[in-house]
Amino acid sequence: MKTIFKSLIVAAAISFSTFTPKISVAQDQPVVSLQTFYDQLTPYGQWVNYPNYGYVFIPNAGPGFIPYSTGGHWAYTEQFGWTWASDYAWGWATFHYGRWNYDYNYGWFWVPDLQWGPAWVVWRNSDQYYGWAPLPSGVDLTYGMNNGYGIPADHWCFVPNQYICDPYISRYYMPRGNNDIFLMHTAIINRMNYDNDRRYNYFAGPDRYEVERYHHGQIQPVVISYNSDPHHVYGNNEVGMYRPDNGYHDEGHHDDRHHDDGHHDDGHHDNGNHDDGHHDNGNRDDGHHGDGRPTTVVEVNQMPQRDANHQHTGGMNQARQVNNNPGINNH
């Protein structure tokens, strides 16, 4: 593994170089409510009443499922930057709203929230690899950077730099058993994007022009296209987003932020005064979000636990609606 990396100093220098952010506010996102999630995601998994989080979603995606890793790829959009393009029919919700947490007994579960983003992940890099991991619920982006936000090593995904924009990126994932070494030789990419009112921010990920150098070619940006039909087939240069209704967020703002021209900025960093915009429902202790409820709910102690091989043990409670189709859209 010694030949995999060059110096940590080089990695840190690359990572903490900053660029002027581009991303525009998500003005035209569908108007959603928690009830929208409850209704639309029910066919694809189970809603569980989880202590301290209320209703959380566990998808029927199989034992090997890892958010922002399984069934999808990274696509670059002019408006929002690096956006996770999911192959799951329920991905419009779970990879652009809310956060993913992990329970060693039950696996990955999604904590819903109403703030849209291109992807709720944190990024790392060196001069050879890019890495990313889901941001847990309750994490404040302005704190915890020095310890990687406390994200366990096996939650990270790493790929050689030149494959970050490959539509078949999963072919190039590095073995997670080596993640401790990758974490030692990479550093957080400290590029933050935010909306015009600085109400929320998220990590921008790799610089487009840097990726083009590694990729040895230009990146063709894709367009986010919305459709009320979750089974709609999109073109090669589109990222499909299911629109659950005909409503829009239109706050009258215009994109007046700086654009990413590939040059270094003046060194301005997020100093902790920005709200990360994630309205964490996890602070509510009544187990409910005050916005309706799923049709069918299972208490967490009724869920089957997993063994050391991450296989479920025991049968599911009758309240669970089993759906053998994990809801993958075959484009």
Buried (B, 14 or more C-beta within 10 A) or exposed (E): EEEBBEEEEBBBEBBBBBBBBBBBBBBEBBBBBBEBBBBBBBEBBBBBBBEEBBBBBBBBBEEEBBBBBBBBBBBBBBBBBBBBBBBBBBBBBBBBBBBBBBBEEBBBBBBBBBBBBBBBBBBBBBBBBBBBBBBBBBBEBBEBEEEBBEBEBEBBBBBBBBBBBBEEBBEEBBEBEEBEBBBEBBBBBBBBBBBBEEEBBBBBBBBBBBBBEBBEEEBEEBEBBBBEEBEBEBEEEBBBBBBBEEEEBEEEEEEEBEEBEEEEBEEEEBEEEBBBBBEBBBEEEEBBBEBBBBEEBBEBEBBBEBEEEEEBEEEBEEEBBEBEEBBBBEE
